[in-house]
Each structure stands twice: as structure tokens, then as C-alpha cells.
Amino acid sequence: MSRHDEIRESYKTLGSIGTMYDGIITRSTPLGKVMDSVIWGLDAELAAKWIEDALSPIQPDFSGNLLEVPVGTGVLTMPLYQSLPDAKITCLDYSADMMKHAQRRAEAMKLSNVSFTQGDVGALPFPDESFDIVLSLNGFHAFPDKDAAFRETCRVLKPGGIFCGCFYIQGEFKRTDFFVRKMYVPKGFFTPPFETKESLKKRLEGLYTEVKVHTVNAEGIFSCVK
């Protein structure tokens, strides 16, 4: 079973813990499938691909310290953490309400290796070089101070560590750009300015020794080594 399938099954089996947001992002509900198709231009195969690609730098036998920021509701990552019992996972989010869903999901899945901290990605409450991996899924397009977020996620990463994840980037899929401009920004879901594929690669190359960036429609997916 692929990671995307594990995530969808986790969403379905956890029942009331699931949220509307979870159903959309996992394509597990009719509304999620419609929004994926209309706004993001994703079918089932592409929807699975961006999740698989974003999580692929995390090896199945990973046993180090991992920071996820923002954790959101945890729908994309708690199934992964269940498969990494020897890893120490720290999940951070600015929104206490979103993080409560992740905590409830972790408790339902009996994850003893996951802890939660409320905080700001622009001022992470951790010492320098604390983590082997920093993971960020669909957060940077919403952060108001993106410069600080990039600096802080790099600061807390150990030399040789991996920074990976994904977020919306503009200029790759016109339909998504339209909906972001007309709906997501006015509602406060996304915060400009936004990266392009080229600007993201250039920014990351200024912080990391190895950088890989590719796109799945408007999802910019990255993997870097410090």
C-alpha cells in the first residue's frame, strides 16, 4: 500500500476525528475530489504523486529527530509516523485548533514517539542544529514572514540534515493561480508573495548544499541537504 493510500485509509477509519480540510487534502470525499480536479488540476494519480514525492526523502528506517512544521491536522503524516517507531517526532503549529486535531489523531493511533508544541515558524523554540529532518507540507504559502521561516527551518537543522516538503508555487498551473488570487488570498488562506519554481530553487541554493526542486502542477516539491 502506498503512503497516499495509507493516508486515505487513516482518514476514513478515524471517523469523527476527520475534518472537511482532511477530506479535501486527502481526496477522500466528493468535495475533495472536485476541488482537486477543478482548482489544482489533479486526478487520483497526480494527487498520490505529490504526497509520495514530498515524503520520499524520509527513509522507511529513519530513527533520528524530525520536526514537522506546520503539522496542521496531521492527516498527511501521522500514518507515516506510525511506521517510524524509533524516530523522535516533534510537531509544531501556530494554530492550537489545527494542532488539536493532530493530537487527537496521534492519540487514536497510539503514537508514543510524537510530541506537540505550539509556536511560530519564524521564531522556532529549539536550539541550533536540533533535527535530522525538517518537514514542511503546504505551509510556506501561508506563512506571513517567509524569509524568517526559511532561516529558522535551516537554523534548527543539523549539518547533513534534510529539509523537505511542498507548497504552492505560482506560474506552473494557470487555473490554480487564478483560484489562489481570487479565492485563497482574499479569504486569508494563502499569503503573498509566492515563490516561482526558479525563485524557490535560487532561495534554497543560498541555504543548502544540495537542492532538488520539481513540480506536480502547482505543488512545488523540494528536498535539500544542509
Secondary structure, DSSP 4 states (H G I P E B T S, - for coil): --HHHHHHHHHHHTGGG--HHHHHHTT-SHHHHHHHHHTT---HHHHHHHHHHHHTTS-TT--SEEEES--TTSTTTHHHHHT-TTSEEEEEES-HHHHHHHHHHHHHTT-TTEEEEE--GGG-SS-TT-EEEEEEES-TTT-S-HHHHHHHHHHTEEEEEEEEEEEE-TTS-HHHHHHIIIIITTTTSS-S----HHHHHHHHHTT-SEEEEEEETTEEEEEEE-
